C-alpha cells in the first residue's frame, strides 16, 4: 500500500458475483477496506475486514438485494487504525454516511435475527413455552428464514455453498459457519 490509499472514486467497480454465481475471487484471506453498492451503484455500506472474502459473503447473505458492486482496497499489514482511516476517508468522500453504516447497520453487521419473523401464534407459543420448547420453536423459525434467504440468493444467481452455523439457530440467529 502506498502512503495514501486510493480515493473511493479512483477504484473500479467490480461485480459482486462472477459469471458462475460465485463471489468474485481474489480476496480470500486478504485484509482490506471495501465499499458495497446496489444495482444502481449507490453506496450502501463501507466496512473493513481481516478476510475480505468472508465479510463480503456475510453481507451478501444478510443483504442479497443490495450487493451488486464492490470496490476493495487491500493492505499488506493488518492495522485497525489504517483500516478505520480509509473507511472514514471514503465515507467523507461520499458526502453522507451510507445507510448500512447508519440506521441499517445491524442488518449489515449482525446475524440475521429469525425471531423478528415469528408470527403471532409463534410469539404466543414462545412466550408460554419452557426453554426446550422455545429452542425447538426458534430452530423451526430459523430454518424457515434460512429457506427464504437461500431462495433470495438463488434468485440473485448465487451458486456458492452457503452453510449456516447450526448452533446459532437454537438462539433464532442465522450466521455463516
Secondary structure as UniProt FT lines:
FT   HELIX           8..10
FT   STRAND          14..15
FT   TURN            19..20
FT   TURN            28..29
FT   STRAND          31..37
FT   TURN            39..40
FT   STRAND          43..49
FT   HELIX           52..62
FT   HELIX           64..66
FT   STRAND          69..75
FT   HELIX           80..94
FT   HELIX           99..101
FT   TURN            102..104
FT   HELIX           105..109
FT   STRAND          112..113
FT   HELIX           114..117
FT   HELIX           120..128
FT   HELIX           131..155
FT   TURN            156..157
FT   HELIX           166..169
FT   TURN            170..172
FT   STRAND          173..174
//
